[in-house]
């Protein structure tokens, strides 16, 4: 008791699909994917700015 098997999770997923429909799940998946892509882009942005910035020469 207290442990969830794969069958429990499949049952929960099936009930959620019946309640919300596939269009809601598609929208949630799309939003989650866009959020992850934006997060990765934001994480790379400072590194790209460092590389693009010309090095200052001491004279």
Secondary structure, 3 states (H helix, E strand, C coil): CCCCCHHHHHHHHHHHHHHHHHHHHHHHHHHHHHHHHHHHHHHHHHHHHHHHCCCCCCC
